[in-house]
Amino acid sequence: MLPVVVVHGGAGHIPKERAELSTIGVKEATRTGYAILQKGGCAMDAVVEAVALMENNPRFNAGRGSVLNVKGEVEMDAMVMDGRTLDSGAVSAVRRIANPVQLARLVMEKTKHLCLTAEGASKFARSMGVPEVPEESLITDYAKMRWKKNLQPDANPVECQMGKMGTVGAVAVDKDGNIACATSTGGMINKMEGRVGDTPCVGCGGYADNNIGAVSPTGHGEAIMKVTLSRLILFHMEQGKTPEEASDLALTYMKERVDGLGGVVVVDPKGTWAARFSSLQMSWAAAQQGELHFGLYHGEHFVEPVQENI
Ligand SMILES: NC(=O)C[C@H](N)C(=O)O
């Protein structure tokens, strides 16, 4: 069953014209993560590379393609967690960085803190030699169009966001049984300046523990934070639930208790995995035992061989 990698490209209602490209993007990221695992690479390398690839893909709400805050600017959140040690690293409200997930990993590896924010995160990036990119290079025409639309007096940014998400994330177990997760996002459409969502918060926007499993979620960040969605799923798994049962229990709870929609990718130490969502759609893909699994709508589950010549 090992190794395995599972990736999501955001929960929501993905417009038809973007759906296929979103599926192509998650499949590509999954193949990349799986190739690393097959060569004996560690789970952390696999999830970071898979997520970085989706940050570079303008189809997703992370890195280039991020949604804009109310001022029309890009502020991004990202986190990683290492299931061996429970070490974690995150950045929040960071600007002008192409790959926040790689910066989050540096926070984990090079500082004694778990999260750096805003200007402090940018200063740390500079000190690590991470190049600053022009803000314009992260902004797509699509993001600008949605920002403008949501400035209208009758707009409902949360509902619009629930309609079209695109946060990215990955979980993996390597051949040694080490588990990791990574999540990255531009956040919620037209959010207030300085808003920090679930993504960089341990237990909300991700969790990884070699003894239990790992989760990377997507969805309405404030709802995810209220129920600490990632840790809640692992709590249910500690009580004996499968990744699928635990995900469904926690997503149902989030919907009923705080009216929040979302989705998750989950693994356990044996390599059992799940991709579950309460939103209309979530683009997801998983690679295990030479097979690539993927889907977008509820009940959809396609399987094809993983092509390793990437
Ligand atoms: N698209 C998303 O998943 C949004 C993210 N969870 C946030 O609230 O920042």
The ligand as an SDF file (V2000), in Angstrom:
LIG
                    3D

  9  8  0  0  0  0  0  0  0  0999 V2000
  -10.2920   27.9760   -0.8750 N   0  0  0  0  0  0  0  0  0  0  0  0
  -10.0830   27.6490    0.3500 C   0  0  0  0  0  0  0  0  0  0  0  0
  -10.0000   26.4910    0.6880 O   0  0  0  0  0  0  0  0  0  0  0  0
   -9.9650   28.7990    1.2990 C   0  0  0  0  0  0  0  0  0  0  0  0
   -9.1360   28.5680    2.5180 C   0  0  0  0  0  0  0  0  0  0  0  0
   -9.5300   27.4210    3.2810 N   0  0  0  0  0  0  0  0  0  0  0  0
   -9.2400   29.8010    3.3750 C   0  0  0  0  0  0  0  0  0  0  0  0
  -10.2420   30.0040    4.0070 O   0  0  0  0  0  0  0  0  0  0  0  0
   -8.3250   30.5850    3.3780 O   0  0  0  0  0  0  0  0  0  0  0  0
  1  2  1  0
  2  3  2  0
  2  4  1  0
  4  5  1  0
  5  6  1  0
  5  7  1  0
  7  8  2  0
  7  9  1  0
M  END
$$$$
